[in-house]
């Protein structure tokens, strides 16, 4: 069974300073320490999955295609570092517009990954910058940890893996 660390995207993987929505590749900047965290996890036998709410799609602020372009840019940045995440899941809905089961804090995106990739819940966890990320993890039956928005998560990753 796989061991996976799930990461929220905006505010954890990438810097979202001065941007409520990140939907242009030019606005997508990796947070300090995220590459080191990913490389460390891979060296310890973990896979990486990104879980992100993208409610701006439902609100008509940006399109699914724009999200896919940002993710393509992100994956290219990672490829340059020889990092390949297992998957990226995103919820295109917003609770102000429509109801859904996938939007965090619901755990459906994680549950889909658990089923698809045969993931060991007891050896996997999520890192997010909001309470809804932690609740999402708990709703899916894994541990969740909160960091400050745009904080370097590498020290926390090292601590959690080495415990």
Protein Blocks (a to p, Z undefined) as FASTA:
>chain_A
ZZdddddfehilpccehiabacbfklmccdehklmmmmmmmmnopacddddddfklmnom
acfklmmmmmmmmmmmmmmnopacfbdcddfbdfkloccfkbcfbfklmmmmmmmnopaf
klgccddfbfklmmmmmmnopacddddehiafklmmmmmmmZZ
